Amino acid sequence: MSDIIPVFLGADLNCYNFARAFHEAYGVESYAYGRYPMAPTKYSKIIHFTTVPDMDNEDTMLRILHEFAAQHKGKRLYLFGCTDDYAAMIIRRKAELTEYIAPGPAADLYGSIQKKAEFYEVCEKFGIPYPDSKILTAPVDAAELTEDKLGFAYPIIVKPSSSVDYWKHPFDTMKKVYTAATPPRPPRLSKRSMPAATRTAWSCRRWCRAATTTCAC
């Protein structure tokens, strides 16, 4: 029997997909912790899910993970964050989680690439292709969102530069990603749909088409 134990922070379908991959590859069951139960992990037979209401508190996270490691000494513990926020927490406190194998970048590197603008600068530096984009740091008028101003054609993808910050400030009509078929839509996203707390940086990207498949890069 494998000595691998996958441990996940999160409860959504992404968490289930990770656990399923480990189960198919190694025949192991996984453990997951999250603030509230969700169907993909709550009803899974290959995941032992535990609800921890303040799991997004870093001190709580460390306590829970240290306790789990103490109960499973001699095992190879793999740790993954299944949301951007959990992943960021693990990266920030990785030095204190020596019992775990936690794949991910160093904290200083993560800090320099987790926001879209900084990430694109790194891509530019190393010649890595990335979608044509324009970063908005404040609400703008429609005149600033024409194809000439953006530098690429509609339709476009509009999404927050930092999803970690974005999801901490929920509002009505909130979505992970927005699409804009014509110039008038982005101003409504920038000025009316978002409360002041979420008006951080937004990334407008060219909608990419590849062969017969359409994807938002």
C-alpha positions as CSV (number, residue, x, y, z in Angstrom):
1,M,0.0,0.0,0.0
2,S,1.3,3.5,-0.8
3,D,2.5,5.7,2.0
4,I,1.3,8.8,0.1
5,I,-1.4,10.9,1.7
6,P,-2.7,13.9,-0.3
7,V,-4.0,16.8,1.8
8,F,-6.1,19.5,0.3
9,L,-7.3,22.9,1.4
10,G,-10.6,23.5,-0.3
11,A,-13.9,21.7,-1.0
12,D,-14.8,22.4,-4.6
13,L,-14.6,20.4,-7.8
14,N,-10.9,21.3,-8.2
15,C,-10.3,19.6,-4.9
16,Y,-12.2,16.5,-6.1
17,N,-10.3,16.4,-9.3
18,F,-7.0,16.4,-7.5
19,A,-8.1,13.6,-5.2
20,R,-9.4,11.5,-8.1
21,A,-6.1,11.8,-9.9
22,F,-4.2,10.6,-6.8
23,H,-6.7,7.8,-6.3
24,E,-6.4,6.6,-9.9
25,A,-2.6,6.8,-9.9
26,Y,-1.9,5.4,-6.4
27,G,-5.1,4.0,-5.0
28,V,-5.1,6.3,-2.1
29,E,-7.8,8.3,-0.3
30,S,-7.3,12.0,0.4
31,Y,-8.1,14.4,3.2
32,A,-9.5,17.9,2.7
33,Y,-10.3,20.9,4.9
34,G,-12.5,23.8,4.1
35,R,-14.7,26.5,5.6
36,Y,-17.9,24.8,4.5
37,P,-18.8,21.5,2.8
38,M,-19.5,21.3,-0.9
39,A,-21.0,18.4,-2.9
40,P,-17.9,17.3,-4.9
41,T,-16.0,16.5,-1.7
42,K,-18.8,16.1,0.9
43,Y,-20.2,13.1,-0.9
44,S,-17.0,11.6,-2.3
45,K,-16.0,8.1,-1.1
46,I,-12.3,8.9,-1.7
47,I,-12.1,12.1,0.3
48,H,-12.3,12.6,4.0
49,F,-13.6,16.1,4.3
50,T,-13.5,18.2,7.5
51,T,-15.3,21.5,8.0
52,V,-13.2,24.2,9.7
53,P,-15.1,27.5,9.7
54,D,-12.0,29.6,10.0
55,M,-9.7,27.5,7.8
56,D,-8.8,30.7,5.9
57,N,-7.1,32.0,9.1
58,E,-3.4,31.2,8.7
59,D,-2.9,30.3,12.4
60,T,-5.8,27.9,12.2
61,M,-4.4,26.4,9.0
62,L,-1.0,25.8,10.7
63,R,-2.6,24.2,13.8
64,I,-4.8,21.9,11.8
65,L,-2.0,20.8,9.5
66,H,0.5,20.3,12.3
67,E,-2.0,18.1,14.1
68,F,-2.7,16.1,11.0
69,A,1.0,15.5,10.4
70,A,1.5,14.4,14.0
71,Q,-1.2,11.8,13.5
72,H,0.4,10.5,10.3
73,K,4.1,10.3,11.0
74,G,6.1,8.3,8.6
75,K,3.8,9.1,5.7
76,R,4.5,11.2,2.6
77,L,2.2,14.1,3.0
78,Y,1.4,16.1,-0.1
79,L,-0.2,19.5,0.4
80,F,-2.2,21.5,-2.1
81,G,-4.3,24.6,-2.0
82,C,-7.4,24.2,-4.3
83,T,-8.3,27.9,-4.4
84,D,-6.1,30.9,-5.1
85,D,-6.4,32.0,-1.5
86,Y,-5.5,28.7,0.1
87,A,-2.6,28.3,-2.3
88,A,-1.3,31.7,-1.3
89,M,-1.6,30.8,2.4
90,I,0.4,27.7,1.9
91,I,3.1,29.5,-0.1
92,R,3.4,32.2,2.5
93,R,3.8,29.7,5.4
94,K,5.6,26.9,3.6
95,A,8.7,27.3,5.7
96,E,6.6,26.3,8.7
97,L,5.1,23.3,7.1
98,T,8.2,21.1,6.8
99,E,6.2,17.9,7.4
100,Y,4.6,18.4,4.0
101,I,5.7,18.3,0.3
102,A,4.0,21.4,-1.0
103,P,4.6,22.0,-4.7
104,G,4.6,25.7,-5.6
105,P,6.8,28.7,-6.1
106,A,8.8,30.5,-3.4
107,A,6.9,33.3,-1.6
108,D,8.9,36.1,-3.2
109,L,8.4,34.7,-6.7
110,Y,4.7,34.2,-6.1
111,G,4.4,37.8,-4.9
112,S,5.9,39.0,-8.1
113,I,3.6,37.0,-10.5
114,Q,0.2,36.5,-8.8
115,K,-1.2,39.7,-10.2
116,K,-1.7,39.8,-13.9
117,A,0.3,43.0,-14.6
118,E,3.4,41.7,-12.8
119,F,3.0,38.3,-14.4
120,Y,2.9,39.8,-17.9
121,E,6.1,41.7,-17.1
122,V,7.8,38.4,-16.2
123,C,6.5,36.9,-19.5
124,E,7.8,39.8,-21.4
125,K,11.2,39.5,-19.7
126,F,11.6,35.9,-20.6
127,G,9.9,35.9,-24.0
128,I,6.9,33.8,-22.9
129,P,3.8,34.4,-25.1
130,Y,0.7,35.8,-23.3
131,P,-2.6,37.2,-24.5
132,D,-2.7,40.8,-25.7
133,S,-3.9,42.7,-22.6
134,K,-4.6,46.0,-21.1
135,I,-4.6,46.6,-17.3
136,L,-7.2,49.0,-15.9
137,T,-6.4,50.4,-12.5
138,A,-9.4,52.7,-12.2
139,P,-12.9,53.0,-13.7
140,V,-12.7,54.3,-17.3
141,D,-15.1,55.7,-19.9
142,A,-16.2,53.9,-23.0
143,A,-13.9,56.1,-25.1
144,E,-10.9,54.4,-23.4
145,L,-12.2,51.0,-24.3
146,T,-12.4,51.2,-28.0
147,E,-10.5,48.7,-30.1
148,D,-8.0,51.4,-31.0
149,K,-7.3,52.2,-27.4
150,L,-7.1,48.6,-26.3
151,G,-4.9,47.6,-29.2
152,F,-7.0,44.5,-30.1
153,A,-10.5,43.7,-31.3
154,Y,-13.7,42.7,-29.5
155,P,-15.0,40.3,-28.1
156,I,-12.7,40.4,-25.1
157,I,-12.3,38.8,-21.7
158,V,-12.4,41.0,-18.6
159,K,-11.2,39.6,-15.3
160,P,-9.6,40.9,-12.0
161,S,-5.9,41.2,-11.9
162,S,-5.8,39.5,-8.5
163,S,-8.4,36.9,-7.9
164,V,-7.2,36.5,-4.2
165,D,-8.2,40.2,-3.5
166,Y,-11.3,40.1,-5.7
167,W,-13.1,37.2,-4.0
168,K,-12.7,38.9,-0.6
169,H,-15.2,41.6,-1.6
170,P,-18.3,39.9,-3.0
171,F,-21.0,41.9,-4.8
172,D,-24.2,41.3,-6.8
173,T,-23.6,39.8,-10.3
174,M,-20.1,38.8,-9.3
175,K,-18.4,36.4,-11.7
176,K,-15.0,34.9,-12.0
177,V,-14.6,36.0,-15.6
178,Y,-16.6,38.4,-17.8
179,T,-16.9,38.6,-21.5
180,A,-17.5,41.8,-23.5
181,A,-18.8,41.6,-27.0
182,T,-18.8,45.3,-27.6
183,P,-17.1,48.4,-26.1
184,P,-20.0,49.6,-23.9
185,R,-20.0,46.6,-21.6
186,P,-16.6,47.1,-19.8
187,P,-17.6,50.5,-18.4
188,R,-20.6,48.9,-16.8
189,L,-18.3,46.4,-15.2
190,S,-15.8,49.0,-14.1
191,K,-18.2,51.6,-12.7
192,R,-21.5,50.1,-11.8
193,S,-21.2,46.5,-11.0
194,M,-18.3,46.8,-8.5
195,P,-18.3,48.4,-5.1
196,A,-15.3,50.7,-4.3
197,A,-13.6,48.0,-2.4
198,T,-13.2,45.8,-5.5
199,R,-12.0,48.5,-7.9
200,T,-8.5,47.2,-8.0
201,A,-6.7,46.3,-11.3
202,W,-8.7,44.6,-14.0
203,S,-7.2,42.8,-17.0
204,C,-8.9,43.1,-20.5
205,R,-7.6,40.4,-22.8
206,R,-8.0,39.5,-26.4
207,W,-10.4,36.7,-27.0
208,C,-8.3,33.9,-28.6
209,R,-9.6,31.5,-31.2
210,A,-7.7,28.3,-32.1
211,A,-8.9,26.2,-35.0
212,T,-12.5,25.3,-34.3
213,T,-12.2,25.8,-30.5
214,T,-12.9,29.1,-28.8
215,C,-11.1,29.8,-25.5
216,A,-10.5,32.6,-23.1
217,C,-6.7,32.6,-22.6
